[in-house]
Amino acid sequence: MEQEKRMAGEYEVYQALPMGRVEVIMGIDMANTEKPYQVCYCSQNNLFGIDQFYGASTHAEYLDAMREFTKRMQWEIEKLQTERSAITEPMPPILPAQCLPIKSDDELNGRIVVIRLEWLRPEFRTADNQLIWVTGGFGASGHSRGRAVYAETLYSGDEYRYNREDLMGFLKPEHTPAWAAEKLAQRQAEQASKPRPRGEAR
């Protein structure tokens, strides 16, 4: 069966390199006689995990498009380097031996869980990107048929969608880094300070 072409609008994706939180895309539309080359970004961080293309520029010459493509790749590398230089704590990756497995009946809402390393891009395989605070989704409920798990990265607060099978386990207490304990205490204090809805038991 012929594989379906990946399209960015009218342009067929010719090159797609992931870097950081995006892919940098080069597309070609040979039916466009004026500007057959397009360079854009693609992100899948949305409720359905579908491609979202944005920031497109079109070019008449292939080499001009490639210059734009490589320039954008360099921008993303530099952004990551800036982010990493702002993190002062060591962030070694969390391994399976440091986790307790998640059982099918475990409720995940409001808990800290660990993302599998293989789910993350190589540049994000560090503890600050693995530890997440689960906020919702059908996949967060025990024995649910749903898969989607919505969460915030414990370190940065960035929101992402995962599938339940992307989660490696619960971090064992003895392997919890000091920064994670501090972030968790801060998060719990924020939750406790939120006003309760009327009629909720105290």
C-alpha positions as CSV (number, residue, x, y, z in Angstrom):
1,M,0.0,0.0,0.0
2,E,1.4,3.4,-1.0
3,Q,2.3,5.6,1.9
4,E,0.2,8.8,2.1
5,K,2.2,11.9,1.3
6,R,2.7,14.3,4.1
7,M,1.6,17.7,3.1
8,A,2.1,21.2,4.5
9,G,-0.7,23.0,2.7
10,E,0.0,22.6,-1.0
11,Y,3.6,21.7,-0.4
12,E,4.8,18.1,-0.1
13,V,7.1,17.6,2.8
14,Y,10.6,17.0,1.5
15,Q,12.7,17.5,4.6
16,A,11.5,17.4,8.2
17,L,14.0,17.7,11.0
18,P,12.9,17.8,14.7
19,M,14.7,20.2,17.0
20,G,13.5,21.3,20.4
21,R,9.7,21.6,20.5
22,V,9.2,21.9,16.7
23,E,10.1,20.4,13.4
24,V,11.6,22.5,10.7
25,I,10.0,21.7,7.4
26,M,11.0,22.0,3.8
27,G,8.2,21.5,1.3
28,I,8.1,21.3,-2.5
29,D,5.2,22.1,-4.9
30,M,6.4,21.8,-8.4
31,A,3.0,23.0,-9.7
32,N,3.9,26.4,-8.3
33,T,6.0,27.9,-11.0
34,E,6.8,31.1,-9.0
35,K,7.7,29.8,-5.6
36,P,7.9,26.0,-5.5
37,Y,9.7,25.8,-2.1
38,Q,8.4,26.4,1.3
39,V,10.0,26.5,4.7
40,C,7.9,26.4,7.9
41,Y,7.6,25.1,11.4
42,C,5.4,22.2,12.6
43,S,4.2,21.5,16.1
44,Q,2.0,18.6,17.4
45,N,1.5,19.9,20.9
46,N,-2.3,20.1,20.8
47,L,-5.3,18.1,22.1
48,F,-5.3,15.7,19.2
49,G,-1.5,15.5,18.5
50,I,-2.0,16.6,14.8
51,D,0.4,18.6,12.7
52,Q,0.1,22.3,12.9
53,F,2.2,24.2,10.4
54,Y,3.0,27.9,10.8
55,G,5.6,30.6,10.1
56,A,5.8,29.7,6.4
57,S,8.1,31.4,3.9
58,T,8.1,30.6,0.2
59,H,11.1,30.7,-2.1
60,A,11.8,30.7,-5.9
61,E,15.2,29.1,-5.5
62,Y,16.1,25.8,-3.7
63,L,19.3,27.1,-2.3
64,D,17.5,30.1,-0.8
65,A,15.0,27.8,0.8
66,M,17.8,25.6,2.2
67,R,19.5,28.7,3.7
68,E,16.3,29.5,5.5
69,F,15.9,25.9,6.6
70,T,19.4,25.8,8.1
71,K,19.0,29.2,9.7
72,R,15.8,28.1,11.5
73,M,17.5,24.9,12.7
74,Q,20.3,27.0,14.1
75,W,17.8,29.2,15.9
76,E,16.2,26.2,17.6
77,I,19.6,24.9,18.7
78,E,20.5,28.2,20.2
79,K,17.2,28.4,22.0
80,L,17.8,25.0,23.6
81,Q,21.3,26.0,24.6
82,T,20.0,29.1,26.3
83,E,17.4,27.0,28.2
84,R,19.9,24.5,29.3
85,S,22.4,27.2,30.5
86,A,19.6,28.6,32.8
87,I,19.3,25.2,34.6
88,T,21.8,25.1,37.4
89,E,20.9,21.7,38.9
90,P,22.2,18.4,37.4
91,M,19.4,16.7,35.5
92,P,20.5,13.1,34.8
93,P,17.8,11.0,33.1
94,I,15.4,8.9,35.3
95,L,15.7,5.2,34.6
96,P,13.1,2.4,35.0
97,A,14.9,1.0,38.1
98,Q,14.2,4.3,39.8
99,C,10.4,4.0,39.3
100,L,7.5,2.0,40.6
101,P,5.3,0.6,37.7
102,I,1.9,2.1,37.0
103,K,-0.9,-0.4,37.4
104,S,-4.1,-0.4,35.3
105,D,-6.2,0.6,38.3
106,D,-3.9,3.5,39.4
107,E,-5.5,6.9,39.4
108,L,-3.0,9.5,38.0
109,N,-4.8,12.8,38.5
110,G,-2.8,15.1,40.8
111,R,0.2,12.8,40.9
112,I,3.7,13.1,39.7
113,V,4.7,10.5,37.1
114,V,7.8,9.9,34.9
115,I,7.8,9.9,31.1
116,R,9.6,7.1,29.2
117,L,12.9,8.3,27.8
118,E,12.1,6.8,24.4
119,W,9.0,9.0,24.1
120,L,11.2,12.2,24.4
121,R,13.4,13.6,21.7
122,P,17.1,13.1,22.4
123,E,17.6,16.7,23.3
124,F,14.9,16.4,26.1
125,R,16.0,13.1,27.7
126,T,16.7,14.7,31.1
127,A,14.8,14.6,34.5
128,D,13.4,18.1,34.1
129,N,11.5,17.0,31.0
130,Q,10.5,13.5,32.4
131,L,8.7,14.5,35.6
132,I,5.1,15.7,35.0
133,W,2.1,16.6,37.1
134,V,-1.0,15.0,35.8
135,T,-4.0,17.3,35.5
136,G,-6.6,15.3,33.6
137,G,-7.6,13.2,30.6
138,F,-9.5,9.9,30.3
139,G,-6.2,8.0,30.4
140,A,-5.5,9.4,33.9
141,S,-8.3,7.3,35.4
142,G,-7.9,3.7,36.5
143,H,-9.4,1.0,34.3
144,S,-10.3,3.7,31.7
145,R,-10.5,2.8,28.0
146,G,-9.2,6.2,27.2
147,R,-5.5,6.9,26.6
148,A,-5.0,10.7,26.7
149,V,-3.3,12.1,29.7
150,Y,-2.9,15.9,30.2
151,A,-0.1,17.1,32.3
152,E,2.3,19.9,33.1
153,T,6.0,19.5,33.3
154,L,6.9,19.8,37.0
155,Y,10.0,21.9,36.3
156,S,8.7,24.4,33.8
157,G,4.9,24.2,34.0
158,D,4.6,23.6,30.2
159,E,1.4,21.8,29.2
160,Y,1.5,18.6,27.1
161,R,-0.7,15.7,26.0
162,Y,0.6,12.1,26.5
163,N,-0.8,8.6,26.2
164,R,-1.0,6.5,29.3
165,E,1.5,4.0,27.7
166,D,4.1,6.9,27.4
167,L,4.4,6.9,31.2
168,M,7.2,4.9,32.8
169,G,6.0,4.9,36.4
170,F,6.0,6.7,39.8
171,L,9.4,8.0,40.9
172,K,10.6,6.1,44.1
173,P,10.9,8.6,47.0
174,E,14.5,7.8,47.6
175,H,15.3,9.0,44.0
176,T,13.4,12.2,44.2
177,P,15.8,15.1,43.5
178,A,15.6,18.2,45.9
179,W,14.4,20.5,43.1
180,A,11.4,18.1,42.4
181,A,10.4,18.0,46.1
182,E,10.5,21.8,46.2
183,K,8.4,22.1,43.0
184,L,5.9,19.6,44.3
185,A,5.6,21.4,47.6
186,Q,5.0,24.6,45.8
187,R,2.4,23.0,43.5
188,Q,0.5,21.5,46.5
189,A,0.5,24.8,48.4
190,E,-0.9,26.5,45.3
191,Q,-3.6,23.9,45.1
192,A,-4.5,24.2,48.7
193,S,-4.8,28.0,48.5
194,K,-7.3,27.9,45.7
195,P,-10.9,28.8,46.8
196,R,-13.1,25.7,47.1
197,P,-16.5,25.6,45.2
198,R,-19.5,26.4,47.4
199,G,-20.9,23.3,49.1
200,E,-17.7,21.3,48.9
201,A,-16.8,19.6,52.1
202,R,-14.1,21.1,54.2
